[in-house]
Each structure stands twice: as C-alpha cells, then as structure tokens.
Amino acid sequence: MNMKIAFVGKGGSGKTTLSSLFIRHLAADGVPVIAVDADINQHLGAALGLDESQAAALPAMGAHLPLIKDYLRGANPRITSAETMIKTTPPGAGSRLLRVVEDNPVYAACARHVHLGDRTVRLMATGPFTESDLGVACYHSKVGAVELCLNHLVDGREEYVVVDMTAGSDSFASGMFTRFDVTFLVAEPTRKGVAVYRQYKEYARDFGVELKVVGNKVQGPDDLAFLRDQVGDDLLVTCGQSDWVRAMEKGRPAPFVELEDANRKALRTLHAAADATYEGRDWERYTRQMVHFHLRNAESWGNGKTGVDLASQVDPDFVLSEAPAAAAPQPA
C-alpha cells in the first residue's frame, strides 16, 4: 500500500532524526520510499548520510515549479496553462498523476537517489530559504511544489512517501496537513514539547487528521508519565537516547542493523500504525478536502494573482483513487 506520512514537531524535538530513521527502517524492509525534506531548515539529506556538498547539491523543487506544473496538468482541459496553476490545484480528467515507483520528468528534475546500505530511496527537497528570499517571500511558497505533487500522487502497493515537515504549527498555513494518512508528531517530555501537540490537535480536529505522538528523548518513568498525562491515548511510542544516532551525527555511521533494539522496535511500531490507517482511507473525503483548500486559496489570493476564476479548475466528477481512469498518457 502507498502511505503518505508526515513528521512534525517543534524545532529541536528530533523530528528530522526520527523521520530519517523511519526512512532507513522502511528501506531496510525493502519498501519503496520517496523522502521529502519540506522543512525550512534542510537537514534530512544529512540525516540520511549525505555529506555537506551532496546535501547542498540537491535540486530545489521550488526552482522547478514551472516544469512540475506543466507536467501535472497534462491534457486537463480545465487548466489552460501552467501559469494558472497554484499550489492547491487539484487533478482532474486529463491530468498526469505521479506514482512512487516510476520514472518521470518531475523525479528526473527534482529527485536524487540516496543509498542506504544495499537499498536506495528517492530524496526530494523544497530547497532552503535563501538570502534572496528575505523580505520578499514566505517559506510556504516553497512547499507549494510539495503540496502540488501530493495532490497528484496515487497509490501502488507497499510504497511510502515520508515528508519531514517544517517545525511547529506552520504546517497549517496550507492544506498540506490533510494530505497524509498519518501524522507523527515528535514531542519531548516538556511543556514546550507538548504545546505544539495541542496546537496540532486543535487545528486538525475538523479534518480527520490521524495524529500519533512519538515521545522522544524519554529518559525514564517520570518522562513517560508526563507524556501520558499530557497527550493521553495519542501517545503511540517513545524513544530514548541513541548511541547509534550520536555516532552518525559525528560522521561515524554504523550499519543500520546495529541500531538499538528498543529504537528498532519503536520504528516497527510506527510502521504498523501507518499500515493500519490505510484500510480506513476515504478517497472521496481526501479529494473533497483538496478541493476545499483550493477554493479557499483561489478566493483569498489565487484568482487575483492569476486573473482566472480558479474554481473552474475543479472537476466535479474526479475522485483521486488507487486506479484512476483519468490520467493522461506518459510522454514518450
């Protein structure tokens, strides 16, 4: 099954480290994975073992937004040009759809292969917030490329997309928070650590977001009791300190099979929880939420920016699903 997974949490909670460990776990199990670094601080590549120059050389999805738009719109008659697409534009009859295991121009431009032992994952990155962006752009404009791709992503069997999201509650600046089958919120056993959880819980309440808390840096029974008291049944699993992670951060990575048993067990718990959510996926609601945020963005700024009534891009008969019949043919 294809699963779309988000890792969120406050800065410094260990969100990127845990998302990278989960990606390594999936790859070690032979699961095809696309990893996406959508954090304003781009550290996922380094957490997956890239050196500084390799991480810096990752292509920025935001820089390829015209290509992404033009490819995804395909032969959709409701979208007259790539210029009229915004980050929330939903697919319809004639749109091209992305699949995890395929080659296409979007992956060719934006993805790079990362070798994890004898396995390989695709890594994509929004691109860092640069000096030229200061005062003239917000980071949400960069993650728009990720949202657009997620809106056009359909399922194969036993495939994962794992997104390391920007820290805090900034993820709610767009509809991207509804694009995931499960959201793992990484929380430290502190008041600040659970504050982001409370924000996320409140914002996500009306959208059916599957939210699970991963307690991190838990050092004993008192930390565990604090998290259970603060987040209740949303606490899925906890992780402690890791000598394996510390060695990796020093540039001396050990084989992944040497990760501590307790942390490997925690990763298996995340995997099982993600798999369990798939059976309850409601494709009609998923598509309806996509359209909801598109219409909100169209009304608030999209129509004015493009000079087009973007509500006309919505195909009322289209539902994204495992076997869509409306995808455009791939280019030769």
N, C-alpha and C positions, 0 to 999 in steps of 0.2 A: 504494500500500500504506500502511496505517497503521503507524507506527512509534512506539514509546514509548521515549524517550531520557532518560537521566539524566546530569546533570553533577555530579560530586563532586570533592572535593579539600580540602586544608587551608585554613583561613582565610587570605585574602590571596594565594592562588595565582592569582587571576584567573578563578576558576570562573564567577562571575556575568557577568563581561565576555564570556568566551568563549561562554557559553550564549546571551547576548543577541545576539552576532554571528552565531551559528548560526541563531537565530530570524530575524534580518534576512535572512540568506542564503536560507533556505527561503521566506520571504515574497517576496523578490525573484524567486525562481524560480516563483512562483505556486502554491506548495504551501499548502494549508490548515493552519493551525497553532493549537494551543492551548498557550499558555505558562503554566507554573505555578511560582510562587515558593513553595517549600517550605523556605526557609532561615530560621533563627531571626532572622537579620538581613535584613530585607526590602528588597533593593536592585534587584531585577530590573526593576521598573517604571521606576525612574530610569535604568537602563542602556538601557531601550528608549525613552527620551526623554521620559518624563513629568516634569513639574515637581513640586516638593515637595508642593504642595497636591493635585495629581492623584493622586500616589502614595499620599498619606495617605488619600484618599477611596476607595481600592479596598476593596470589601467583603471581610470576613474569612470564609473558608469555614467555619472553626470556629464562627462565630456562626450559621451556617445549617445546622448539622448535623441538627437535627430535620427540617427540610424535605428535606434530601438523603436521609436515611434513609427517610422516608415515601414519597418519590417512587420510590426504587430498589426498595423491597420490593414495590411494585405489588400484584399479586394472588397473590404467592407464599404458598401455604397453610402452609409451614413456618415462616414468620415472622409471628407473631401481632400484633406491634405494633412501631412504630419504636423503642420503649424497649428492646426485646430485641435490637436490632442493635448490634454493636460494630464497630470499625474493620476487622476482618478478615472480617466476614460475607460469604460467597460468594453469588453469584446462583444461582438455580435456576429451575425451571419456574414461570412467572408473574411473575418479576422484570422490572422495567424496566431496559433497557440503554441506555447512553449511546453516542452516535456523535459524531464530531468535527464533522461538517457537519450540524447540525440546530439547531432552537430547542427548548428545554425549560425547565421551571421551575428546574432546577439552574443552568443557564447564566444565566437571567434574574436570579437572585438573586446569583450569585457571580462572574460573568464580566463584564469590560468590554472594549470594543473599543479597540485601540491602533493608530493609523495610522502605518505605516512607509512613507513615500513615498506611492505610489499603491496600496499594499496595506494590508490590515487583518488583525490577528491578535486572537484572544481571549486575555485575560490573566486568570488566577485567582491568588489569593494566600491562603495559610493564615491570614495575619494575624500581627502582631508579638507578641512576648512582652511583655506589659504589666506595669505595676507591681502590678496586682491579682492577677497570676499568681504573684508571688514568694512562695515558701514553701508554696504550695498546689497547684501544677500543674507538670507537666513539658511540654516542648515537643512531645513525641511525641503527647500528647493532641490537639494542634492539627493535626498532619499526618495524623491518623486520617481526616479528611474526604477528603484526597487519596487515601489508600490505598483507601478505600471506593469512590471514583469510579473509580480504576484497575481495581479488581476487576470493575466493571460496564461497562467500556469495550470495545466491539467495533469491528471494522475496517471501514473503507471503503477505497477505492483512493486512493493518493497523498495520505495525510494523516499529520500528525505531532503528537505530544504531547511537549513538551520540558519537563522538570522540573529546576529549579535546586534541588538537594538541600541539606540542612543540612551544614555543614562537618565534616570529619574522619570518624571511623568511627561517628558517632551514627546514621547511616542504618540500622545493623544492629539498632537497638532494636525494629524491627518487621519484618514480612515484605515491606515495600515494595521492598526492594532486589532482589527477584526479579520485579518487575512490568515490567521493561524489556527491550526487545530488545537494546539495547547500552548500556553504561555508559561514559561518557567520564570518565576520571579525570585532572584537570588537575594536573600536577606541575611544580614549579620544579626547576631543576638544583642542589638542595641535599639534605643528608641528611634534614632535616625534610620536604622536599618529597616524597621517595620513601618516607618512613616510613608515610604514610597509604596509599600504594600497597601496601606489604607487608601491612598490616592487612587491606585490602580483598581482596587476593588470597587471603589465608588464610581469611577468613570466607566468601568467595563460592565457594570451591573445590568444595564439595559440592553446590552448587545450580545448576551450569551457567550461571553468570552470564557473559555476554560482556563482557569488560573490555578497554578500549583506553586507552592512556595518551596524553595530549596534553601534550607538553612546552611550557611557557610561560616567557616571559622568557628565552629562549635567546639568548645574545649572541655565540656563536662556537663553533668546533670543539671546544674543551675542554668546554663545557657539553653539547654534543651527545654527545660521547664518554662523559661521566659518566652521562647518562641511559641510553644504550645499554648501558653496563656494568651499571647497576642494575636495569633493567626488561626488558632483552632484547627479544624479539620482540613484547612487548606495546606497545612504543613505536610509535604509529601515525604521528604527525606532530609537528612543532614549530612554535611561533610566536615571533616576536621582538617587539621594541618597536614600537608603532604610533602615529604622529603623528595618525592619524585618531581613534583611541581617546582620545588625550590631548586633542584639540580637543573631542571630545564631552563628556568629563568636565569641561571648562571651560565647558560650556554653549554651545559654538560648533560644533554638529554640521555636518559636510559631507555631501553626498549619499553614499549608501552605495556607489555605483559608484566613488567615489574612494578606497575602502579599498585599501591597498597590495596589489599583485599577489600577493606571497608569501603574505599572510594570506588573500586570496580563494582562492588555490589550496589552502591548508590547510583552509578551510571546505568546499571541494568534495571534499577527501579524506574529511572526516568524513561528508559526505552519502553518498558512495559506499560507505563502510564500513558505515553504517547500513542502506542499501538491501540490501547483500549478506547481512546477517544474517537478513533476513525469510524467505528461502526455507527456512531451517532451523528455523523456529518449530515447536515441538511443543506443540500446543494441549492435549493430554492432560496433559503434564507441567506446563504452565502452570497448569491447573486443579487438578492434584494438589498443587502447591506452595501454592496459595491455600488449599486445604482443610487442608493440613498446619499452616500457621501459625494458621489459625482454631481448630483443635482444641487447639493448644498454648496459645493465649491464653484459650480457653474454660476449660481445666483450671486454668491458673495464676491467673486473676482474673475472667474473664468470667462464669462460672457463678455465682460468689459475688455479683458486682455486680448481675446481672440477676435472680437467683433462678430461672433457667431452665437446663435442660441444652442448651447451645448446639450440641452435637454433632447434635442433632435438626434443625438448620437445614441440614445438608448434604444436598443432593440427589444421590444416588449415580449417577443416570443423566444428569446435566447436565455437558456439556463446553462451555465458552466457545469460540466459534469465529467464523469470518467470516460465517457465515449461520445464527445460532442460530434454532431454531424455537420457543423457549420464551418469547420476550419478550412482555410484556404490551402491550396497545394503548396508544398515547399518549392522554392525556386530551384531551377536546375543548376 
